[in-house]
Amino acid sequence: MEENKMGVMPVNGLIISMSLPIMASMLVQALYNIVDSIFVAKINENALTAVSMAFPIQNLMIAVGVGTAVGVNALLARSLGEKDFKKVNKIAENAVFLTVLSYLLFLIIGVFFVDLFYRSQTDIEEIVRYGKEYLTVCCCFSFGVFTQVMFERLLQATGKTIYSMITQGVGAIVNIILDPIMIFGLFGFPKMGVTGAAAATVIGQIVAGILAVWMNHTRNHEVRIQMKGFRPELPVIGQIYGIGVPSIIMQAIGSVMTYGMNRILISFTSTATAVFGVYFKLQSFVFMPVFGLNNGVIPIVAYNYGAKNTERVISAIRYSIAYAMSIMVAGLLVFQILPGPLLKLFNASEMMMEIGIPALRIISMSFLLAGFCIACGSVFQALGCSVYSMYVSVARQLVVLLPAAWFLAKLGNVNLVWWAIPIAELMSLAMTVYYMIRVNQKVISKIKREDASKVCM
């Protein structure tokens, strides 16, 4: 088999060719997330609040799916770099098995725990009713998103990011088209309200998942999946989760943080909770391209780590940090200059504007710090040191952000609560710089002599 492009193509061009398709598809994903909320906001503010409160569970869903896929992606890319094609196929087959298990977990959550989840945050019955309608559908039909995420990562691990862009783009377009039709009952469809928003989302995910499976079967010839006679292989699953669990925990902590912030903010007014939800929708336009960049960089770094090419690893790291910081500068400027028009997209009331404008300006001050930390986090994952990303995430969101937000809330001004996010990001920067120095000294400089996983503890 000829040399994979990740080992021979000029690094800058390789990062651009690998990342741009993912970045484009993730921008489309961010667009349909925003469109979802824009249409829901036209029902009323409580409907928007209910959808915003669903974020911790939806984020947990993505954490499990993407975290597992990160482990698969990095391990598979490393095995390709080592030319161990038998292990490549084993990894992919066990990845399919883990996809099924992930879906079953959230099916149980959707059936038994949605009502409890909402009532732990609010006693406003309309919000609870809207939330149950929305989140039950998202959880019970989540097999689409787990399939989509995993099979897209199999494509990305072999450098075929253009196909993952197609699958994500098609799924997002289906969602965007169906949103107004199913929410408001257009073209003879019944008017389904927030249930329609959830249905449009899961249908888009299912379409994208089916397309991703087909793309792997017909285009991804470096990976062969033969499930007939399959038996789970615990050593392979252990290696996948050895890389993936820190990523799962890191993202799942975001669910805990959001849940805690929702409870803090709703003590002021449900509008503050809606603002926080709107912020997450808007910031996805900034963060999604950075995550897309990282998804393209991870297999490049992992592949060249497996191939023991130190120079290409260092070059990929430098480019990824520079590009991530550039994207964050653009995002910072938009949030500082145009907070009002951004909030108006969501049919913002006068109270939402009053709370939301300072919120967007304060929170966006953390973007530059976050860009550097996210870029370095992808390096930790690619080199088998994802536990460092987990440590940073735990400290930022649980040790600093939530306690700071709780303390600032006690001062009685909701605008002070938003400062907890930049404060937490400063601490995140300090930890990330420390771990990056450690990785450079103990892993990158010794790539040709030893396995990084032995020192990333």
Secondary structure, 3 states (H helix, E strand, C coil): CCCCHHHCCCHHHHHHHHHHHHHHHHHHHHHHHHHHHHHHHCCCHHHHHHHHHCHHHHHHHHHHHHHHHHHHHHHHHHHHHCCCHHHHHHHHHHHHHHHHHHHHHHHHHHHHCHHHHHHCCCCCHHHHHHHHHHHHHHHHCCHHHHHHHHHHHHHHHCCCHHHHHHHHHHHHHHHHHHHHHHHHCCCCCCCCCHHHHHHHHHHHHHHHHHHHHHHHHHHCCCCCCCCCCCCCCHHHHHHHHHHHHHHHHHHHHHHHHHHHHHHHHHCCCHHHHHHHHHHHHHHHHHHHHHHHHHHHHHHHHHHHHHCCCHHHHHHHHHHHHHHHHHHHHHHHHHHHHCHHHHHHCCCCCHHHHHHHHHHHHHHHCCHHHHHHHHHHHHHHHHCCCHHHHHHHHHHHHHHHHHHHHHHHHCCCCHHHHCCHHHHHHHHHHHHHHHHHHHHHHHCHHHCCCCCHHHCCC
